[in-house]
């Protein structure tokens, strides 16, 4: 299970987004305040819808359905609910929760990290 590489944004500046091909399971490193991380999901499959599941440490998992050819954005994951050992586990599944029947690598994930402080 690999970590997504976060794209670090800066104040008053642009940054190119780098998409990471999805895997059945990957992790997000949560090394900053909760409201500083967004995740952009793009389902590049033509016909296969997907479910992206964020495993909760406490309470219910977060499940985001992304239809074929569509985008979703997830933000402000609460660390108290989702973080386990500085990471959040993300899985790509079929919308019924079973193993993904589409091409998982066509579901791309982009972790966008907002500036940590007013000086960056």
PAMIVO-418555 format. One record per residue: x, y, z of N, C-alpha, C in turn; residue in three letters; residue number from 1. Coordinates in Angstrom, 1 decimal. Example, Ala and Ser with C-alpha at 12.3 -4.5 7.8 and 13.67 -1.06 7.14 Angstrom:
> n_x; n_y; n_z; ca_x; ca_y; ca_z; c_x; c_y; c_z; r; k
> 13.2; -5.7; 7.8; 12.3; -4.5; 7.8; 13.2; -3.3; 7.8; ALA; 1;
> 12.8; -2.2; 7.1; 13.7; -1.1; 7.1; 12.9; 0.0; 7.9; SER; 2;
***
This chain:
> n_x; n_y; n_z; ca_x; ca_y; ca_z; c_x; c_y; c_z; r; k
> 0.9; -1.2; 0.0; 0.0; 0.0; 0.0; 0.9; 1.2; 0.0; UNK; 1;
> 0.8; 2.1; -1.0; 1.6; 3.3; -1.1; 0.9; 4.5; -0.7; UNK; 2;
> 1.7; 5.5; -0.3; 1.1; 6.8; 0.0; 0.9; 7.6; -1.3; UNK; 3;
> -0.2; 8.4; -1.4; -0.3; 9.4; -2.5; 0.7; 10.5; -2.2; UNK; 4;
> 1.2; 11.0; -3.3; 2.1; 12.2; -3.2; 1.3; 13.4; -3.2; UNK; 5;
> 1.3; 14.2; -2.1; 0.6; 15.4; -2.0; 1.2; 16.5; -2.9; UNK; 6;
> 0.3; 17.3; -3.5; 0.7; 18.5; -4.3; 0.6; 19.7; -3.3; UNK; 7;
> 1.7; 20.3; -3.0; 1.8; 21.4; -2.1; 1.5; 22.7; -2.8; UNK; 8;
> 0.4; 23.4; -2.4; 0.0; 24.7; -3.0; 0.7; 25.8; -2.2; UNK; 9;
> 0.8; 26.9; -2.8; 1.4; 28.1; -2.1; 0.4; 29.3; -2.3; UNK; 10;
> 0.5; 30.2; -1.4; -0.4; 31.4; -1.5; 0.0; 32.2; -2.7; UNK; 11;
> -1.0; 32.8; -3.3; -0.9; 33.7; -4.5; 0.0; 33.1; -5.6; UNK; 12;
> -0.1; 31.8; -5.8; 0.7; 31.1; -6.8; -0.1; 29.9; -7.4; UNK; 13;
> 0.2; 29.5; -8.6; -0.4; 28.3; -9.2; 0.5; 27.1; -9.1; UNK; 14;
> -0.1; 26.0; -9.2; 0.7; 24.7; -9.1; 0.0; 23.7; -10.1; UNK; 15;
> 0.9; 23.0; -10.8; 0.3; 21.9; -11.7; -0.1; 20.7; -10.8; UNK; 16;
> -1.2; 20.2; -11.2; -1.7; 19.0; -10.5; -1.1; 17.7; -11.1; UNK; 17;
> -0.7; 16.8; -10.3; -0.2; 15.5; -10.8; -1.2; 14.5; -10.3; UNK; 18;
> -1.8; 13.7; -11.3; -2.7; 12.7; -11.0; -1.9; 11.4; -10.7; UNK; 19;
> -2.4; 10.6; -9.7; -1.8; 9.3; -9.3; -2.8; 8.3; -9.7; UNK; 20;
> -2.4; 7.3; -10.5; -3.2; 6.2; -10.9; -3.7; 5.4; -9.6; UNK; 21;
> -4.9; 5.1; -9.5; -5.5; 4.5; -8.4; -5.0; 3.0; -8.3; UNK; 22;
> -5.1; 2.5; -7.0; -4.8; 1.2; -6.7; -5.9; 0.6; -5.9; UNK; 23;
> -6.0; -0.6; -5.8; -7.1; -1.2; -5.0; -7.2; -0.6; -3.6; UNK; 24;
> -6.0; -0.3; -3.0; -5.9; 0.4; -1.7; -4.6; 1.2; -1.7; UNK; 25;
> -4.7; 2.4; -1.2; -3.6; 3.4; -1.0; -3.8; 4.2; 0.3; UNK; 26;
> -2.9; 5.0; 0.7; -3.0; 5.8; 1.9; -2.7; 7.3; 1.6; UNK; 27;
> -3.3; 8.1; 2.4; -3.1; 9.5; 2.4; -2.3; 9.9; 3.7; UNK; 28;
> -1.2; 10.6; 3.6; -0.5; 11.0; 4.7; -1.2; 12.3; 5.3; UNK; 29;
> -1.6; 12.2; 6.6; -2.2; 13.4; 7.2; -1.2; 14.0; 8.1; UNK; 30;
> -0.4; 14.9; 7.6; 0.7; 15.5; 8.4; 0.4; 17.0; 8.6; UNK; 31;
> -0.8; 17.4; 8.5; -1.2; 18.8; 8.7; -2.6; 18.9; 9.3; UNK; 32;
> -3.0; 20.1; 9.5; -4.4; 20.3; 10.1; -5.4; 19.7; 9.1; UNK; 33;
> -6.5; 19.3; 9.7; -7.6; 18.6; 8.9; -8.0; 19.4; 7.7; UNK; 34;
> -8.3; 20.7; 7.8; -8.9; 21.5; 6.8; -7.9; 21.8; 5.7; UNK; 35;
> -6.7; 21.3; 5.7; -5.6; 21.6; 4.8; -5.4; 20.6; 3.7; UNK; 36;
> -6.2; 19.5; 3.6; -6.1; 18.5; 2.6; -7.4; 18.3; 1.9; UNK; 37;
> -7.3; 18.3; 0.5; -8.4; 18.0; -0.3; -7.9; 16.8; -1.2; UNK; 38;
> -8.9; 16.0; -1.7; -8.6; 14.9; -2.5; -9.5; 15.0; -3.8; UNK; 39;
> -8.9; 15.1; -4.9; -9.6; 15.1; -6.2; -9.6; 13.7; -6.8; UNK; 40;
> -10.8; 13.2; -7.1; -11.0; 11.9; -7.7; -11.6; 12.0; -9.1; UNK; 41;
> -10.9; 11.3; -10.0; -11.4; 11.3; -11.4; -11.6; 9.9; -11.8; UNK; 42;
> -12.8; 9.5; -12.2; -13.1; 8.2; -12.7; -13.0; 8.2; -14.2; UNK; 43;
> -11.8; 7.8; -14.7; -11.5; 7.8; -16.2; -12.1; 6.6; -16.9; UNK; 44;
> -12.8; 5.7; -16.2; -13.4; 4.6; -16.9; -14.6; 5.1; -17.7; UNK; 45;
> -14.9; 4.5; -18.9; -16.0; 4.9; -19.7; -17.3; 4.4; -19.3; UNK; 46;
> -17.3; 3.2; -18.7; -18.6; 2.5; -18.3; -18.7; 2.1; -16.9; UNK; 47;
> -17.6; 2.0; -16.2; -17.6; 1.4; -14.8; -17.7; 2.5; -13.7; UNK; 48;
> -18.8; 2.6; -13.0; -18.8; 3.5; -11.8; -17.9; 2.9; -10.7; UNK; 49;
> -17.6; 3.8; -9.8; -16.7; 3.3; -8.7; -17.2; 3.9; -7.4; UNK; 50;
> -16.7; 3.3; -6.3; -16.9; 3.8; -4.9; -15.5; 4.0; -4.4; UNK; 51;
> -15.3; 5.1; -3.8; -14.0; 5.4; -3.1; -14.3; 5.4; -1.6; UNK; 52;
> -13.7; 4.5; -0.9; -14.0; 4.3; 0.6; -12.8; 4.8; 1.4; UNK; 53;
> -13.1; 5.7; 2.3; -12.1; 6.2; 3.3; -12.4; 5.4; 4.6; UNK; 54;
> -11.5; 4.6; 5.1; -11.7; 3.8; 6.3; -11.6; 4.7; 7.5; UNK; 55;
> -12.6; 4.6; 8.3; -12.7; 5.4; 9.6; -12.0; 4.6; 10.7; UNK; 56;
> -11.3; 5.3; 11.6; -10.8; 4.7; 12.8; -11.9; 4.6; 13.8; UNK; 57;
> -12.8; 5.6; 13.8; -13.9; 5.7; 14.7; -15.2; 6.0; 13.9; UNK; 58;
> -16.2; 5.2; 14.2; -17.5; 5.5; 13.5; -17.5; 4.9; 12.1; UNK; 59;
> -18.5; 5.4; 11.3; -18.7; 4.9; 9.9; -17.6; 5.4; 8.9; UNK; 60;
> -17.3; 4.5; 8.0; -16.5; 4.9; 6.8; -17.1; 5.9; 6.0; UNK; 61;
> -16.4; 6.7; 5.3; -16.9; 7.6; 4.3; -16.8; 7.0; 2.9; UNK; 62;
> -18.0; 6.9; 2.2; -18.0; 6.3; 0.9; -18.5; 7.4; -0.1; UNK; 63;
> -17.7; 7.6; -1.2; -18.0; 8.5; -2.2; -18.2; 7.8; -3.5; UNK; 64;
> -19.4; 7.9; -4.1; -19.7; 7.2; -5.4; -19.3; 8.2; -6.5; UNK; 65;
> -18.5; 7.7; -7.5; -18.1; 8.5; -8.6; -18.5; 7.7; -9.9; UNK; 66;
> -19.4; 8.3; -10.6; -19.9; 7.6; -11.8; -18.8; 7.6; -12.9; UNK; 67;
> -18.9; 6.7; -13.9; -17.9; 6.7; -15.0; -17.8; 8.0; -15.7; UNK; 68;
> -16.6; 8.5; -15.9; -16.3; 9.8; -16.5; -16.5; 11.0; -15.7; UNK; 69;
> -16.8; 10.8; -14.4; -17.1; 12.0; -13.5; -16.0; 12.2; -12.5; UNK; 70;
> -16.1; 13.4; -11.8; -15.1; 13.8; -10.8; -15.8; 13.9; -9.5; UNK; 71;
> -15.0; 13.9; -8.4; -15.5; 14.2; -7.1; -14.4; 14.8; -6.3; UNK; 72;
> -14.7; 15.6; -5.3; -13.7; 16.2; -4.5; -14.1; 15.9; -3.0; UNK; 73;
> -13.1; 15.5; -2.2; -13.3; 15.2; -0.8; -12.4; 16.1; 0.0; UNK; 74;
> -12.9; 16.7; 1.0; -12.1; 17.6; 1.8; -12.4; 17.5; 3.2; UNK; 75;
> -11.5; 18.0; 3.9; -11.6; 18.2; 5.4; -11.9; 16.9; 6.1; UNK; 76;
> -11.2; 15.9; 5.8; -11.4; 14.6; 6.6; -10.9; 14.9; 8.0; UNK; 77;
> -11.8; 14.6; 8.9; -11.5; 14.8; 10.4; -10.5; 13.8; 10.9; UNK; 78;
> -9.3; 14.2; 11.3; -8.3; 13.3; 11.7; -8.7; 12.4; 12.9; UNK; 79;
> -9.5; 12.9; 13.8; -9.9; 12.1; 14.9; -10.8; 10.9; 14.5; UNK; 80;
> -11.4; 11.1; 13.3; -12.3; 10.0; 12.8; -11.6; 9.1; 11.9; UNK; 81;
> -10.7; 9.6; 11.0; -10.1; 8.8; 9.9; -8.6; 8.5; 10.1; UNK; 82;
> -7.9; 9.2; 10.8; -6.4; 9.0; 10.8; -6.0; 7.8; 11.7; UNK; 83;
> -5.2; 6.9; 11.2; -4.6; 5.8; 11.9; -3.1; 5.9; 11.6; UNK; 84;
> -2.3; 6.1; 12.7; -0.9; 6.2; 12.5; -0.5; 7.2; 11.4; UNK; 85;
> -1.0; 8.4; 11.5; -0.7; 9.5; 10.5; -1.2; 9.2; 9.1; UNK; 86;
> -2.0; 8.2; 8.9; -2.5; 7.9; 7.5; -4.0; 7.6; 7.5; UNK; 87;
> -4.5; 7.8; 6.3; -5.9; 7.4; 6.0; -5.9; 6.4; 4.9; UNK; 88;
> -6.6; 5.3; 5.0; -6.6; 4.3; 4.0; -7.8; 4.6; 3.1; UNK; 89;
> -7.5; 4.5; 1.7; -8.5; 4.7; 0.7; -8.5; 3.5; -0.2; UNK; 90;
> -9.7; 3.0; -0.5; -9.9; 1.9; -1.4; -10.8; 2.3; -2.5; UNK; 91;
> -10.6; 1.7; -3.7; -11.4; 1.9; -4.9; -12.2; 0.6; -5.1; UNK; 92;
> -13.5; 0.6; -5.1; -14.4; -0.5; -5.1; -15.5; -0.3; -6.1; UNK; 93;
> -16.2; -1.4; -6.4; -17.5; -1.2; -7.1; -18.5; -0.5; -6.2; UNK; 94;
> -19.5; 0.1; -6.7; -20.5; 0.8; -5.9; -21.3; -0.1; -5.0; UNK; 95;
> -21.2; -1.4; -5.1; -21.8; -2.3; -4.1; -20.8; -2.7; -3.0; UNK; 96;
> -19.6; -2.1; -3.0; -18.6; -2.5; -2.0; -17.7; -3.7; -2.4; UNK; 97;
> -17.9; -4.3; -3.5; -17.1; -5.4; -3.9; -15.9; -5.0; -4.7; UNK; 98;
> -15.0; -5.9; -5.0; -13.8; -5.6; -5.7; -14.1; -4.9; -7.0; UNK; 99;
> -13.3; -3.9; -7.4; -13.6; -3.0; -8.5; -13.5; -3.8; -9.8; UNK; 100;
> -14.5; -3.8; -10.7; -14.6; -4.5; -11.9; -14.0; -3.7; -13.1; UNK; 101;
> -13.8; -2.4; -12.9; -13.2; -1.6; -14.0; -11.7; -1.6; -13.9; UNK; 102;
> -11.1; -0.8; -14.7; -9.6; -0.6; -14.6; -9.3; 0.4; -13.5; UNK; 103;
> -8.8; -0.2; -12.4; -8.6; 0.7; -11.2; -7.6; 1.8; -11.5; UNK; 104;
> -6.6; 1.6; -12.3; -5.6; 2.6; -12.7; -6.2; 3.8; -13.4; UNK; 105;
> -7.4; 3.7; -13.9; -8.0; 4.8; -14.6; -8.8; 5.7; -13.6; UNK; 106;
> -8.9; 5.2; -12.4; -9.4; 6.1; -11.3; -8.2; 6.8; -10.7; UNK; 107;
> -8.1; 8.1; -11.0; -6.9; 8.8; -10.6; -7.3; 9.7; -9.3; UNK; 108;
> -6.3; 9.8; -8.5; -6.4; 10.5; -7.2; -5.3; 11.6; -7.1; UNK; 109;
> -5.7; 12.8; -6.7; -4.8; 13.9; -6.5; -5.0; 14.4; -5.1; UNK; 110;
> -3.9; 14.4; -4.3; -4.0; 14.9; -3.0; -3.5; 16.4; -3.0; UNK; 111;
> -4.3; 17.3; -2.6; -4.0; 18.7; -2.7; -3.8; 19.2; -1.3; UNK; 112;
> -2.6; 19.7; -1.0; -2.3; 20.2; 0.4; -2.3; 21.7; 0.3; UNK; 113;
> -3.1; 22.3; 1.1; -3.1; 23.8; 1.2; -1.9; 24.2; 2.1; UNK; 114;
> -1.5; 25.5; 1.9; -0.4; 26.0; 2.7; -0.7; 25.7; 4.2; UNK; 115;
> 0.4; 25.4; 4.9; 0.3; 25.1; 6.4; 0.1; 26.4; 7.2; UNK; 116;
> 0.8; 27.5; 6.8; 0.7; 28.7; 7.6; 0.6; 29.9; 6.6; UNK; 117;
> 0.5; 31.1; 7.2; 0.4; 32.3; 6.4; 1.6; 32.7; 5.7; UNK; 118;
> 2.7; 32.0; 6.0; 4.0; 32.4; 5.4; 4.4; 31.5; 4.2; UNK; 119;
> 3.5; 30.5; 3.9; 3.9; 29.7; 2.7; 2.7; 29.5; 1.8; UNK; 120;
***
